[in-house]
Amino acid sequence: MPELTGDPKQHDPSSFKDGLKGSCLCGSIQVTILEPDLFAKPKGHLCHCANCRKVAGSYVASNMLLDADKVKIEDRDGTLKVYEDKATGSGNSVFRSFCGKDGNPVKSETQLYPGKVIMKMGMFPRIPKPEAEGFGLHKHDWQANHEGIPIYEVKWAGPEKKEMKS
């Protein structure tokens, strides 16, 4: 029986001072986020838009917008694939990367955020508390709100642009 590592409380945030490492389900794609103090304050966002939900295979996606140069992706077996998502609210394509062997979402990129990547956080053993939720109008009736996390009705514009209604 494999070791169960899904409990985030088993992974002390201080153990990630040199980088947060994660992988796709089959292990072919290894990702390292080289961001100091990743757990010092809330970072990232939960997205309730239909496309992110589909990619996550869940009712919400956990994402983190990062500088591309702070993310190292190793594709050991050449399984990293890209899907060009043209059905976006902005009309700009979102390039969604995933493992072609196990289907695990890895990252998204769009010209709306040049030099940035939107990492899919489900592949990491622990993630920081999110700083916001986007597309709050798209939440299911039964979903609870997270205390202290602002909800933007439509999109979350990132930490530099807090222009959406909370």
N, C-alpha and C positions, 0 to 999 in steps of 0.2 A: 504494500500500500504506500503511495507517495506521501511525502510530508505535506501537511496542509499549511499553507502560508497566507491564507486569505484574511486573517485577522490583522487589521492595521495596527492594533494596539501592541502587537508583537514586534513592531518596528519603531524604535525610538527615533523621533525626528533628528536628534543630534547625530545619529549614525549616517546622515546624508549630507554632512558638511562638505564633502568633496564631490558631491553629485548624487542625484537621485537616479537609480538605475531600474529599468523595467524591460519587459520583453513581450513579444506576441505569445500566444498560447503554445505554439510549437517550438519557440525559442530561436527561430531563424533570424528574427529581427530584434536586435538589442538596441535600446535607446538610453542615453544618458543626458540628463538635464544638468548643465553646469551653471547653476544659479546659486550664488551664496545667499544664505539666510532665507532659503525657500520657505521655511516654516515660521519665519519671524512675524509675519502678519498674513491676513487673508489674501489669497491670490487665486486667479482663475475665475471661472464662472460656470454655472449650470445653464444649459441651453434647452429650451422646450420647443424649439422650432421643429417642424415635421422632418426636415432633412437630417438634422443632428440626431433626432430620436431614432430614425431609421438606421443611420450609421451605427449608433450605439446599441441598437437592438433592445432599447429600453424606453421608459417613459420620460427620461431626461438624459442628457449627455453632460459629462464632466470634462470641461475644456480649460486649457491655459494658453493664453497668448504670450509668446516668448520671442526674444530676438533669435533669429535663425542661427546666429553664430554661438548661441549658448546651448544648442541641441546637437548631440552627436548620434547619428544613426548608423548602425552597422548591419548590413544585409548579408549575412553569412552564406545563405543558400540562393540568393538572387530571387527571393519571393516577393519583394516589395513591388506592388502594382499601384497604378494611379487611375482613378475614375474622375473624369471631368464632369462635374455637376453643373449643368446649365440652368436648372430649374430653381433659381435663387430669387429672393425678394429684391435684391439690388440690381439684378440683371447681369452681374459679373460672375464669371465662372468661379467655382470653388474646386480646387484640385484636391481630391480626397485620397490619401495614401492608405493602403491596407496590405496585410499579408495575403498573398495569393494562395497560400497553402491552408491556413486556418481561418481566414476572413477577418482577423483582428484589425480594428481600425487603429491607425498610427498617428496621422496628422492630417491637417487641412491647410491649404495655402490659397490666398486670394490677393489680387492686386490692390484691394482695399487696404491691406496691411503690408506694404512693401518691406522686405527685410525681416518679416516676422513669420512665425509658424504657429498654428493652433494645434497644440498637442492634445491628444485624446488620453485622458488621465487614467482610464480603467486598467491600463497595463502596468501601473506602478503599485508597489506594495503599500504605499501610504500617499495621501495627497493633502495639500494644505486646505484649510477651510476656505470655501469660495468667497470672493468679495462681492459677487452680484449674481442675479439670475436674469437671463434674457428671455424674451418672448413669453412673459408671464401670462399674457392673455390666452396662451395655448396650453396652460396647465389644466390637468384634469380636475374635476370638482373635488375629488377625494384626496388630492395631494395637499399635504401640510405645507405651511410656510416655515422657513428656517429663521429662527430668531436672529435679528441683527444683520440679516443679509438683504440689501435692497433688491426689489423686483422691478425690472423695467418692462413695461407693457409690450413693447415690440422688441427691438434689439438692444443689446448691450454694446456700447461703442468703445469699450476699453477704458483703461484707467486714465488716459489722457483726455477723454471726451465724455463727461458725465452729463450729456444733454438730454437724456431720455427721462421721462416721467417716472418717479419711483413710487 
